[in-house]
């Protein structure tokens, strides 16, 4: 099934709207990417303007920034503690923006969008020192 991001065929009241234009390729959408924990796997897709977007399918490492020192390091992700986007995501190990992950450096909050950016950037909340 195609994910179409055009105007709805229905009014807010439930009545039908007349079609005033045909479908365009620019209105085409894609299924959302749900990056999981595991051995790293990325997918390169072509987007509008013949550009590329890297989608993270499975991730293993995160770039953690310590707000006190301002230093960033690449550390291994151990577990997804909590994901406010969906209760089921934390059980399934899916990482989205705002998720709290447990890493070797401590707990961190994800600030990037891994499904769109192709990397996991996070800010340290609690350090294990």
Secondary structure, DSSP 8 states (H G I E B T S, - for coil): --EE-S--SB-TTS-B----S---GGGEE------EESS-EEEEEEETTTEEEEEEEEE-EEEEE-TTT--EEEEEEEEEEE-TT-HHHHHHTB--TT-EEEESSEEEEE-S-HHHHSS-EEEEEEE--
